[in-house]
Amino acid sequence: MILDLDFGGVFLPGLLVLALAALAGTVALVRLFAAAGLFRLTASRPLVELATFALLYGLLLQALPSSGTFQ
């Protein structure tokens, strides 16, 4: 179970924190892909962005231990 993060008395769900981290990583990777010209090889840029977010989010979930890190 992923526990909540206490941020100054405000509890944030652990999955929300991971989603925000995945979003930041997605933005960085999309800018890198655009700078390298990799979007010319794809048919749909929004689909690649969504898939990148889903992959990063899944990898972050797999990296966490089941006991939770946000204690």
mmCIF file of the N, C-alpha and C atoms, coordinates in Angstrom:
data_MODEL
# 
_entry.id   MODEL 
# 
loop_
_atom_site.group_PDB 
_atom_site.id 
_atom_site.type_symbol 
_atom_site.label_atom_id 
_atom_site.label_alt_id 
_atom_site.label_comp_id 
_atom_site.label_asym_id 
_atom_site.label_entity_id 
_atom_site.label_seq_id 
_atom_site.pdbx_PDB_ins_code 
_atom_site.Cartn_x 
_atom_site.Cartn_y 
_atom_site.Cartn_z 
_atom_site.occupancy 
_atom_site.B_iso_or_equiv 
_atom_site.pdbx_formal_charge 
_atom_site.auth_seq_id 
_atom_site.auth_comp_id 
_atom_site.auth_asym_id 
_atom_site.auth_atom_id 
_atom_site.pdbx_PDB_model_num 
ATOM 1   N N  . MET A 1 1  ? 0.841  -1.177 0.000   1.00 0.00 ? 1  MET A N  1 
ATOM 2   C CA . MET A 1 1  ? 0.000  0.000  0.000   1.00 0.00 ? 1  MET A CA 1 
ATOM 3   C C  . MET A 1 1  ? 0.889  1.244  0.000   1.00 0.00 ? 1  MET A C  1 
ATOM 4   N N  . ILE A 1 2  ? 0.584  2.168  -0.864  1.00 0.00 ? 2  ILE A N  1 
ATOM 5   C CA . ILE A 1 2  ? 1.336  3.417  -0.927  1.00 0.00 ? 2  ILE A CA 1 
ATOM 6   C C  . ILE A 1 2  ? 0.678  4.408  0.025   1.00 0.00 ? 2  ILE A C  1 
ATOM 7   N N  . LEU A 1 3  ? 1.451  4.903  0.953   1.00 0.00 ? 3  LEU A N  1 
ATOM 8   C CA . LEU A 1 3  ? 0.917  5.785  1.979   1.00 0.00 ? 3  LEU A CA 1 
ATOM 9   C C  . LEU A 1 3  ? 0.884  7.225  1.492   1.00 0.00 ? 3  LEU A C  1 
ATOM 10  N N  . ASP A 1 4  ? 0.218  8.058  2.286   1.00 0.00 ? 4  ASP A N  1 
ATOM 11  C CA . ASP A 1 4  ? 0.101  9.475  1.952   1.00 0.00 ? 4  ASP A CA 1 
ATOM 12  C C  . ASP A 1 4  ? 1.356  10.230 2.373   1.00 0.00 ? 4  ASP A C  1 
ATOM 13  N N  . LEU A 1 5  ? 1.559  11.363 1.739   1.00 0.00 ? 5  LEU A N  1 
ATOM 14  C CA . LEU A 1 5  ? 2.683  12.238 2.053   1.00 0.00 ? 5  LEU A CA 1 
ATOM 15  C C  . LEU A 1 5  ? 2.140  13.437 2.813   1.00 0.00 ? 5  LEU A C  1 
ATOM 16  N N  . ASP A 1 6  ? 2.700  13.694 3.992   1.00 0.00 ? 6  ASP A N  1 
ATOM 17  C CA . ASP A 1 6  ? 2.290  14.845 4.795   1.00 0.00 ? 6  ASP A CA 1 
ATOM 18  C C  . ASP A 1 6  ? 3.173  16.027 4.417   1.00 0.00 ? 6  ASP A C  1 
ATOM 19  N N  . PHE A 1 7  ? 2.572  17.025 3.776   1.00 0.00 ? 7  PHE A N  1 
ATOM 20  C CA . PHE A 1 7  ? 3.310  18.191 3.295   1.00 0.00 ? 7  PHE A CA 1 
ATOM 21  C C  . PHE A 1 7  ? 2.759  19.428 3.985   1.00 0.00 ? 7  PHE A C  1 
ATOM 22  N N  . GLY A 1 8  ? 3.347  19.795 5.108   1.00 0.00 ? 8  GLY A N  1 
ATOM 23  C CA . GLY A 1 8  ? 2.921  20.978 5.845   1.00 0.00 ? 8  GLY A CA 1 
ATOM 24  C C  . GLY A 1 8  ? 1.506  20.865 6.386   1.00 0.00 ? 8  GLY A C  1 
ATOM 25  N N  . GLY A 1 9  ? 1.115  19.696 6.822   1.00 0.00 ? 9  GLY A N  1 
ATOM 26  C CA . GLY A 1 9  ? -0.223 19.486 7.347   1.00 0.00 ? 9  GLY A CA 1 
ATOM 27  C C  . GLY A 1 9  ? -1.253 19.128 6.298   1.00 0.00 ? 9  GLY A C  1 
ATOM 28  N N  . VAL A 1 10 ? -0.862 19.104 5.049   1.00 0.00 ? 10 VAL A N  1 
ATOM 29  C CA . VAL A 1 10 ? -1.760 18.728 3.954   1.00 0.00 ? 10 VAL A CA 1 
ATOM 30  C C  . VAL A 1 10 ? -1.342 17.339 3.480   1.00 0.00 ? 10 VAL A C  1 
ATOM 31  N N  . PHE A 1 11 ? -2.288 16.407 3.506   1.00 0.00 ? 11 PHE A N  1 
ATOM 32  C CA . PHE A 1 11 ? -1.990 15.050 3.073   1.00 0.00 ? 11 PHE A CA 1 
ATOM 33  C C  . PHE A 1 11 ? -2.206 14.925 1.570   1.00 0.00 ? 11 PHE A C  1 
ATOM 34  N N  . LEU A 1 12 ? -1.164 14.467 0.889   1.00 0.00 ? 12 LEU A N  1 
ATOM 35  C CA . LEU A 1 12 ? -1.241 14.226 -0.547  1.00 0.00 ? 12 LEU A CA 1 
ATOM 36  C C  . LEU A 1 12 ? -1.171 12.725 -0.786  1.00 0.00 ? 12 LEU A C  1 
ATOM 37  N N  . PRO A 1 13 ? -2.053 12.196 -1.618  1.00 0.00 ? 13 PRO A N  1 
ATOM 38  C CA . PRO A 1 13 ? -1.978 10.767 -1.920  1.00 0.00 ? 13 PRO A CA 1 
ATOM 39  C C  . PRO A 1 13 ? -0.654 10.431 -2.599  1.00 0.00 ? 13 PRO A C  1 
ATOM 40  N N  . GLY A 1 14 ? -0.107 9.286  -2.234  1.00 0.00 ? 14 GLY A N  1 
ATOM 41  C CA . GLY A 1 14 ? 1.166  8.867  -2.798  1.00 0.00 ? 14 GLY A CA 1 
ATOM 42  C C  . GLY A 1 14 ? 1.117  8.702  -4.301  1.00 0.00 ? 14 GLY A C  1 
ATOM 43  N N  . LEU A 1 15 ? -0.019 8.229  -4.814  1.00 0.00 ? 15 LEU A N  1 
ATOM 44  C CA . LEU A 1 15 ? -0.144 8.057  -6.261  1.00 0.00 ? 15 LEU A CA 1 
ATOM 45  C C  . LEU A 1 15 ? -0.157 9.395  -6.988  1.00 0.00 ? 15 LEU A C  1 
ATOM 46  N N  . LEU A 1 16 ? -0.692 10.424 -6.344  1.00 0.00 ? 16 LEU A N  1 
ATOM 47  C CA . LEU A 1 16 ? -0.674 11.762 -6.944  1.00 0.00 ? 16 LEU A CA 1 
ATOM 48  C C  . LEU A 1 16 ? 0.754  12.295 -7.032  1.00 0.00 ? 16 LEU A C  1 
ATOM 49  N N  . VAL A 1 17 ? 1.530  12.063 -5.992  1.00 0.00 ? 17 VAL A N  1 
ATOM 50  C CA . VAL A 1 17 ? 2.924  12.509 -5.996  1.00 0.00 ? 17 VAL A CA 1 
ATOM 51  C C  . VAL A 1 17 ? 3.694  11.791 -7.101  1.00 0.00 ? 17 VAL A C  1 
ATOM 52  N N  . LEU A 1 18 ? 3.449  10.491 -7.259  1.00 0.00 ? 18 LEU A N  1 
ATOM 53  C CA . LEU A 1 18 ? 4.108  9.742  -8.331  1.00 0.00 ? 18 LEU A CA 1 
ATOM 54  C C  . LEU A 1 18 ? 3.652  10.227 -9.702  1.00 0.00 ? 18 LEU A C  1 
ATOM 55  N N  . ALA A 1 19 ? 2.374  10.562 -9.830  1.00 0.00 ? 19 ALA A N  1 
ATOM 56  C CA . ALA A 1 19 ? 1.868  11.061 -11.111 1.00 0.00 ? 19 ALA A CA 1 
ATOM 57  C C  . ALA A 1 19 ? 2.513  12.398 -11.460 1.00 0.00 ? 19 ALA A C  1 
ATOM 58  N N  . LEU A 1 20 ? 2.714  13.247 -10.478 1.00 0.00 ? 20 LEU A N  1 
ATOM 59  C CA . LEU A 1 20 ? 3.376  14.534 -10.735 1.00 0.00 ? 20 LEU A CA 1 
ATOM 60  C C  . LEU A 1 20 ? 4.840  14.334 -11.120 1.00 0.00 ? 20 LEU A C  1 
ATOM 61  N N  . ALA A 1 21 ? 5.500  13.361 -10.492 1.00 0.00 ? 21 ALA A N  1 
ATOM 62  C CA . ALA A 1 21 ? 6.884  13.055 -10.864 1.00 0.00 ? 21 ALA A CA 1 
ATOM 63  C C  . ALA A 1 21 ? 6.944  12.497 -12.282 1.00 0.00 ? 21 ALA A C  1 
ATOM 64  N N  . ALA A 1 22 ? 5.983  11.637 -12.627 1.00 0.00 ? 22 ALA A N  1 
ATOM 65  C CA . ALA A 1 22 ? 5.939  11.084 -13.985 1.00 0.00 ? 22 ALA A CA 1 
ATOM 66  C C  . ALA A 1 22 ? 5.633  12.178 -15.002 1.00 0.00 ? 22 ALA A C  1 
ATOM 67  N N  . LEU A 1 23 ? 4.792  13.134 -14.635 1.00 0.00 ? 23 LEU A N  1 
ATOM 68  C CA . LEU A 1 23 ? 4.483  14.243 -15.533 1.00 0.00 ? 23 LEU A CA 1 
ATOM 69  C C  . LEU A 1 23 ? 5.722  15.098 -15.789 1.00 0.00 ? 23 LEU A C  1 
ATOM 70  N N  . ALA A 1 24 ? 6.485  15.368 -14.740 1.00 0.00 ? 24 ALA A N  1 
ATOM 71  C CA . ALA A 1 24 ? 7.717  16.147 -14.912 1.00 0.00 ? 24 ALA A CA 1 
ATOM 72  C C  . ALA A 1 24 ? 8.713  15.396 -15.796 1.00 0.00 ? 24 ALA A C  1 
ATOM 73  N N  . GLY A 1 25 ? 8.819  14.093 -15.592 1.00 0.00 ? 25 GLY A N  1 
ATOM 74  C CA . GLY A 1 25 ? 9.702  13.295 -16.434 1.00 0.00 ? 25 GLY A CA 1 
ATOM 75  C C  . GLY A 1 25 ? 9.235  13.239 -17.871 1.00 0.00 ? 25 GLY A C  1 
ATOM 76  N N  . THR A 1 26 ? 7.918  13.190 -18.066 1.00 0.00 ? 26 THR A N  1 
ATOM 77  C CA . THR A 1 26 ? 7.362  13.168 -19.416 1.00 0.00 ? 26 THR A CA 1 
ATOM 78  C C  . THR A 1 26 ? 7.660  14.470 -20.149 1.00 0.00 ? 26 THR A C  1 
ATOM 79  N N  . VAL A 1 27 ? 7.504  15.585 -19.460 1.00 0.00 ? 27 VAL A N  1 
ATOM 80  C CA . VAL A 1 27 ? 7.797  16.885 -20.081 1.00 0.00 ? 27 VAL A CA 1 
ATOM 81  C C  . VAL A 1 27 ? 9.261  16.948 -20.504 1.00 0.00 ? 27 VAL A C  1 
ATOM 82  N N  . ALA A 1 28 ? 10.147 16.464 -19.638 1.00 0.00 ? 28 ALA A N  1 
ATOM 83  C CA . ALA A 1 28 ? 11.576 16.483 -19.973 1.00 0.00 ? 28 ALA A CA 1 
ATOM 84  C C  . ALA A 1 28 ? 11.877 15.576 -21.162 1.00 0.00 ? 28 ALA A C  1 
ATOM 85  N N  . LEU A 1 29 ? 11.300 14.377 -21.178 1.00 0.00 ? 29 LEU A N  1 
ATOM 86  C CA . LEU A 1 29 ? 11.556 13.451 -22.285 1.00 0.00 ? 29 LEU A CA 1 
ATOM 87  C C  . LEU A 1 29 ? 10.960 13.946 -23.597 1.00 0.00 ? 29 LEU A C  1 
ATOM 88  N N  . VAL A 1 30 ? 9.782  14.556 -23.539 1.00 0.00 ? 30 VAL A N  1 
ATOM 89  C CA . VAL A 1 30 ? 9.153  15.065 -24.761 1.00 0.00 ? 30 VAL A CA 1 
ATOM 90  C C  . VAL A 1 30 ? 9.996  16.187 -25.361 1.00 0.00 ? 30 VAL A C  1 
ATOM 91  N N  . ARG A 1 31 ? 10.532 17.046 -24.516 1.00 0.00 ? 31 ARG A N  1 
ATOM 92  C CA . ARG A 1 31 ? 11.415 18.106 -25.028 1.00 0.00 ? 31 ARG A CA 1 
ATOM 93  C C  . ARG A 1 31 ? 12.683 17.520 -25.637 1.00 0.00 ? 31 ARG A C  1 
ATOM 94  N N  . LEU A 1 32 ? 13.202 16.467 -25.017 1.00 0.00 ? 32 LEU A N  1 
ATOM 95  C CA . LEU A 1 32 ? 14.381 15.797 -25.565 1.00 0.00 ? 32 LEU A CA 1 
ATOM 96  C C  . LEU A 1 32 ? 14.066 15.139 -26.902 1.00 0.00 ? 32 LEU A C  1 
ATOM 97  N N  . PHE A 1 33 ? 12.908 14.479 -26.989 1.00 0.00 ? 33 PHE A N  1 
ATOM 98  C CA . PHE A 1 33 ? 12.486 13.857 -28.249 1.00 0.00 ? 33 PHE A CA 1 
ATOM 99  C C  . PHE A 1 33 ? 12.315 14.909 -29.344 1.00 0.00 ? 33 PHE A C  1 
ATOM 100 N N  . ALA A 1 34 ? 11.726 16.050 -28.982 1.00 0.00 ? 34 ALA A N  1 
ATOM 101 C CA . ALA A 1 34 ? 11.512 17.110 -29.971 1.00 0.00 ? 34 ALA A CA 1 
ATOM 102 C C  . ALA A 1 34 ? 12.843 17.698 -30.440 1.00 0.00 ? 34 ALA A C  1 
ATOM 103 N N  . ALA A 1 35 ? 13.774 17.867 -29.518 1.00 0.00 ? 35 ALA A N  1 
ATOM 104 C CA . ALA A 1 35 ? 15.075 18.420 -29.892 1.00 0.00 ? 35 ALA A CA 1 
ATOM 105 C C  . ALA A 1 35 ? 15.855 17.456 -30.782 1.00 0.00 ? 35 ALA A C  1 
ATOM 106 N N  . ALA A 1 36 ? 15.667 16.162 -30.552 1.00 0.00 ? 36 ALA A N  1 
ATOM 107 C CA . ALA A 1 36 ? 16.373 15.160 -31.357 1.00 0.00 ? 36 ALA A CA 1 
ATOM 108 C C  . ALA A 1 36 ? 15.658 14.862 -32.668 1.00 0.00 ? 36 ALA A C  1 
ATOM 109 N N  . GLY A 1 37 ? 14.444 15.380 -32.826 1.00 0.00 ? 37 GLY A N  1 
ATOM 110 C CA . GLY A 1 37 ? 13.696 15.162 -34.058 1.00 0.00 ? 37 GLY A CA 1 
ATOM 111 C C  . GLY A 1 37 ? 13.053 13.794 -34.158 1.00 0.00 ? 37 GLY A C  1 
ATOM 112 N N  . LEU A 1 38 ? 12.796 13.161 -33.025 1.00 0.00 ? 38 LEU A N  1 
ATOM 113 C CA . LEU A 1 38 ? 12.215 11.816 -33.044 1.00 0.00 ? 38 LEU A CA 1 
ATOM 114 C C  . LEU A 1 38 ? 10.720 11.810 -33.344 1.00 0.00 ? 38 LEU A C  1 
ATOM 115 N N  . PHE A 1 39 ? 10.056 12.946 -33.201 1.00 0.00 ? 39 PHE A N  1 
ATOM 116 C CA . PHE A 1 39 ? 8.618  12.979 -33.473 1.00 0.00 ? 39 PHE A CA 1 
ATOM 117 C C  . PHE A 1 39 ? 8.315  12.895 -34.968 1.00 0.00 ? 39 PHE A C  1 
ATOM 118 N N  . ARG A 1 40 ? 9.305  13.126 -35.802 1.00 0.00 ? 40 ARG A N  1 
ATOM 119 C CA . ARG A 1 40 ? 9.097  12.969 -37.244 1.00 0.00 ? 40 ARG A CA 1 
ATOM 120 C C  . ARG A 1 40 ? 8.857  11.510 -37.614 1.00 0.00 ? 40 ARG A C  1 
ATOM 121 N N  . LEU A 1 41 ? 9.311  10.600 -36.763 1.00 0.00 ? 41 LEU A N  1 
ATOM 122 C CA . LEU A 1 41 ? 9.186  9.169  -37.037 1.00 0.00 ? 41 LEU A CA 1 
ATOM 123 C C  . LEU A 1 41 ? 7.869  8.580  -36.554 1.00 0.00 ? 41 LEU A C  1 
ATOM 124 N N  . THR A 1 42 ? 7.065  9.361  -35.836 1.00 0.00 ? 42 THR A N  1 
ATOM 125 C CA . THR A 1 42 ? 5.816  8.851  -35.270 1.00 0.00 ? 42 THR A CA 1 
ATOM 126 C C  . THR A 1 42 ? 4.621  9.414  -36.026 1.00 0.00 ? 42 THR A C  1 
ATOM 127 N N  . ALA A 1 43 ? 3.509  8.698  -35.928 1.00 0.00 ? 43 ALA A N  1 
ATOM 128 C CA . ALA A 1 43 ? 2.294  9.133  -36.609 1.00 0.00 ? 43 ALA A CA 1 
ATOM 129 C C  . ALA A 1 43 ? 1.495  10.125 -35.767 1.00 0.00 ? 43 ALA A C  1 
ATOM 130 N N  . SER A 1 44 ? 1.553  9.978  -34.441 1.00 0.00 ? 44 SER A N  1 
ATOM 131 C CA . SER A 1 44 ? 0.732  10.808 -33.576 1.00 0.00 ? 44 SER A CA 1 
ATOM 132 C C  . SER A 1 44 ? 1.541  11.238 -32.353 1.00 0.00 ? 44 SER A C  1 
ATOM 133 N N  . ARG A 1 45 ? 1.874  12.513 -32.289 1.00 0.00 ? 45 ARG A N  1 
ATOM 134 C CA . ARG A 1 45 ? 2.661  13.015 -31.163 1.00 0.00 ? 45 ARG A CA 1 
ATOM 135 C C  . ARG A 1 45 ? 1.914  12.892 -29.829 1.00 0.00 ? 45 ARG A C  1 
ATOM 136 N N  . PRO A 1 46 ? 0.612  13.232 -29.743 1.00 0.00 ? 46 PRO A N  1 
ATOM 137 C CA . PRO A 1 46 ? -0.078 13.084 -28.460 1.00 0.00 ? 46 PRO A CA 1 
ATOM 138 C C  . PRO A 1 46 ? -0.107 11.646 -27.954 1.00 0.00 ? 46 PRO A C  1 
ATOM 139 N N  . LEU A 1 47 ? -0.188 10.694 -28.863 1.00 0.00 ? 47 LEU A N  1 
ATOM 140 C CA . LEU A 1 47 ? -0.184 9.293  -28.453 1.00 0.00 ? 47 LEU A CA 1 
ATOM 141 C C  . LEU A 1 47 ? 1.174  8.900  -27.869 1.00 0.00 ? 47 LEU A C  1 
ATOM 142 N N  . VAL A 1 48 ? 2.240  9.405  -28.441 1.00 0.00 ? 48 VAL A N  1 
ATOM 143 C CA . VAL A 1 48 ? 3.585  9.136  -27.917 1.00 0.00 ? 48 VAL A CA 1 
ATOM 144 C C  . VAL A 1 48 ? 3.747  9.778  -26.543 1.00 0.00 ? 48 VAL A C  1 
ATOM 145 N N  . GLU A 1 49 ? 3.218  10.980 -26.367 1.00 0.00 ? 49 GLU A N  1 
ATOM 146 C CA . GLU A 1 49 ? 3.296  11.646 -25.068 1.00 0.00 ? 49 GLU A CA 1 
ATOM 147 C C  . GLU A 1 49 ? 2.519  10.871 -24.004 1.00 0.00 ? 49 GLU A C  1 
ATOM 148 N N  . LEU A 1 50 ? 1.328  10.396 -24.352 1.00 0.00 ? 50 LEU A N  1 
ATOM 149 C CA . LEU A 1 50 ? 0.532  9.617  -23.408 1.00 0.00 ? 50 LEU A CA 1 
ATOM 150 C C  . LEU A 1 50 ? 1.221  8.309  -23.053 1.00 0.00 ? 50 LEU A C  1 
ATOM 151 N N  . ALA A 1 51 ? 1.793  7.642  -24.044 1.00 0.00 ? 51 ALA A N  1 
ATOM 152 C CA . ALA A 1 51 ? 2.495  6.384  -23.793 1.00 0.00 ? 51 ALA A CA 1 
ATOM 153 C C  . ALA A 1 51 ? 3.734  6.611  -22.932 1.00 0.00 ? 51 ALA A C  1 
ATOM 154 N N  . THR A 1 52 ? 4.428  7.719  -23.146 1.00 0.00 ? 52 THR A N  1 
ATOM 155 C CA . THR A 1 52 ? 5.601  8.033  -22.333 1.00 0.00 ? 52 THR A CA 1 
ATOM 156 C C  . THR A 1 52 ? 5.201  8.246  -20.884 1.00 0.00 ? 52 THR A C  1 
ATOM 157 N N  . PHE A 1 53 ? 4.104  8.966  -20.663 1.00 0.00 ? 53 PHE A N  1 
ATOM 158 C CA . PHE A 1 53 ? 3.618  9.171  -19.297 1.00 0.00 ? 53 PHE A CA 1 
ATOM 159 C C  . PHE A 1 53 ? 3.234  7.845  -18.656 1.00 0.00 ? 53 PHE A C  1 
ATOM 160 N N  . ALA A 1 54 ? 2.515  7.004  -19.378 1.00 0.00 ? 54 ALA A N  1 
ATOM 161 C CA . ALA A 1 54 ? 2.080  5.722  -18.823 1.00 0.00 ? 54 ALA A CA 1 
ATOM 162 C C  . ALA A 1 54 ? 3.276  4.839  -18.473 1.00 0.00 ? 54 ALA A C  1 
ATOM 163 N N  . LEU A 1 55 ? 4.285  4.830  -19.330 1.00 0.00 ? 55 LEU A N  1 
ATOM 164 C CA . LEU A 1 55 ? 5.478  4.026  -19.052 1.00 0.00 ? 55 LEU A CA 1 
ATOM 165 C C  . LEU A 1 55 ? 6.237  4.546  -17.831 1.00 0.00 ? 55 LEU A C  1 
ATOM 166 N N  . LEU A 1 56 ? 6.415  5.849  -17.736 1.00 0.00 ? 56 LEU A N  1 
ATOM 167 C CA . LEU A 1 56 ? 7.121  6.411  -16.584 1.00 0.00 ? 56 LEU A CA 1 
ATOM 168 C C  . LEU A 1 56 ? 6.353  6.177  -15.286 1.00 0.00 ? 56 LEU A C  1 
ATOM 169 N N  . TYR A 1 57 ? 5.046  6.334  -15.339 1.00 0.00 ? 57 TYR A N  1 
ATOM 170 C CA . TYR A 1 57 ? 4.212  6.124  -14.150 1.00 0.00 ? 57 TYR A CA 1 
ATOM 171 C C  . TYR A 1 57 ? 4.288  4.666  -13.706 1.00 0.00 ? 57 TYR A C  1 
ATOM 172 N N  . GLY A 1 58 ? 4.216  3.756  -14.648 1.00 0.00 ? 58 GLY A N  1 
ATOM 173 C CA . GLY A 1 58 ? 4.325  2.340  -14.315 1.00 0.00 ? 58 GLY A CA 1 
ATOM 174 C C  . GLY A 1 58 ? 5.689  1.981  -13.750 1.00 0.00 ? 58 GLY A C  1 
ATOM 175 N N  . LEU A 1 59 ? 6.747  2.555  -14.313 1.00 0.00 ? 59 LEU A N  1 
ATOM 176 C CA . LEU A 1 59 ? 8.088  2.286  -13.793 1.00 0.00 ? 59 LEU A CA 1 
ATOM 177 C C  . LEU A 1 59 ? 8.265  2.835  -12.381 1.00 0.00 ? 59 LEU A C  1 
ATOM 178 N N  . LEU A 1 60 ? 7.703  4.007  -12.117 1.00 0.00 ? 60 LEU A N  1 
ATOM 179 C CA . LEU A 1 60 ? 7.786  4.558  -10.764 1.00 0.00 ? 60 LEU A CA 1 
ATOM 180 C C  . LEU A 1 60 ? 7.007  3.704  -9.770  1.00 0.00 ? 60 LEU A C  1 
ATOM 181 N N  . LEU A 1 61 ? 5.866  3.181  -10.183 1.00 0.00 ? 61 LEU A N  1 
ATOM 182 C CA . LEU A 1 61 ? 5.093  2.313  -9.297  1.00 0.00 ? 61 LEU A CA 1 
ATOM 183 C C  . LEU A 1 61 ? 5.830  1.011  -9.016  1.00 0.00 ? 61 LEU A C  1 
ATOM 184 N N  . GLN A 1 62 ? 6.500  0.472  -10.021 1.00 0.00 ? 62 GLN A N  1 
ATOM 185 C CA . GLN A 1 62 ? 7.255  -0.764 -9.835  1.00 0.00 ? 62 GLN A CA 1 
ATOM 186 C C  . GLN A 1 62 ? 8.476  -0.552 -8.946  1.00 0.00 ? 62 GLN A C  1 
ATOM 187 N N  . ALA A 1 63 ? 9.033  0.639  -8.952  1.00 0.00 ? 63 ALA A N  1 
ATOM 188 C CA . ALA A 1 63 ? 10.252 0.907  -8.189  1.00 0.00 ? 63 ALA A CA 1 
ATOM 189 C C  . ALA A 1 63 ? 9.984  1.057  -6.696  1.00 0.00 ? 63 ALA A C  1 
ATOM 190 N N  . LEU A 1 64 ? 8.749  1.350  -6.316  1.00 0.00 ? 64 LEU A N  1 
ATOM 191 C CA . LEU A 1 64 ? 8.436  1.535  -4.904  1.00 0.00 ? 64 LEU A CA 1 
ATOM 192 C C  . LEU A 1 64 ? 8.261  0.196  -4.208  1.00 0.00 ? 64 LEU A C  1 
ATOM 193 N N  . PRO A 1 65 ? 8.722  0.094  -2.979  1.00 0.00 ? 65 PRO A N  1 
ATOM 194 C CA . PRO A 1 65 ? 8.416  -1.120 -2.213  1.00 0.00 ? 65 PRO A CA 1 
ATOM 195 C C  . PRO A 1 65 ? 6.942  -1.131 -1.835  1.00 0.00 ? 65 PRO A C  1 
ATOM 196 N N  . SER A 1 66 ? 6.410  -2.295 -1.579  1.00 0.00 ? 66 SER A N  1 
ATOM 197 C CA . SER A 1 66 ? 4.974  -2.398 -1.295  1.00 0.00 ? 66 SER A CA 1 
ATOM 198 C C  . SER A 1 66 ? 4.609  -1.809 0.060   1.00 0.00 ? 66 SER A C  1 
ATOM 199 N N  . SER A 1 67 ? 5.576  -1.643 0.965   1.00 0.00 ? 67 SER A N  1 
ATOM 200 C CA . SER A 1 67 ? 5.273  -1.077 2.274   1.00 0.00 ? 67 SER A CA 1 
ATOM 201 C C  . SER A 1 67 ? 5.078  0.428  2.217   1.00 0.00 ? 67 SER A C  1 
ATOM 202 N N  . GLY A 1 68 ? 5.538  1.070  1.161   1.00 0.00 ? 68 GLY A N  1 
ATOM 203 C CA . GLY A 1 68 ? 5.354  2.514  1.010   1.00 0.00 ? 68 GLY A CA 1 
ATOM 204 C C  . GLY A 1 68 ? 6.626  3.274  1.334   1.00 0.00 ? 68 GLY A C  1 
ATOM 205 N N  . THR A 1 69 ? 6.826  4.361  0.650   1.00 0.00 ? 69 THR A N  1 
ATOM 206 C CA . THR A 1 69 ? 8.009  5.186  0.849   1.00 0.00 ? 69 THR A CA 1 
ATOM 207 C C  . THR A 1 69 ? 7.652  6.511  1.505   1.00 0.00 ? 69 THR A C  1 
ATOM 208 N N  . PHE A 1 70 ? 6.400  6.900  1.454   1.00 0.00 ? 70 PHE A N  1 
ATOM 209 C CA . PHE A 1 70 ? 5.977  8.232  1.884   1.00 0.00 ? 70 PHE A CA 1 
ATOM 210 C C  . PHE A 1 70 ? 5.564  8.251  3.346   1.00 0.00 ? 70 PHE A C  1 
ATOM 211 N N  . GLN A 1 71 ? 6.409  7.801  4.236   1.00 0.00 ? 71 GLN A N  1 
ATOM 212 C CA . GLN A 1 71 ? 6.058  7.794  5.657   1.00 0.00 ? 71 GLN A CA 1 
ATOM 213 C C  . GLN A 1 71 ? 6.663  8.972  6.361   1.00 0.00 ? 71 GLN A C  1 
# 
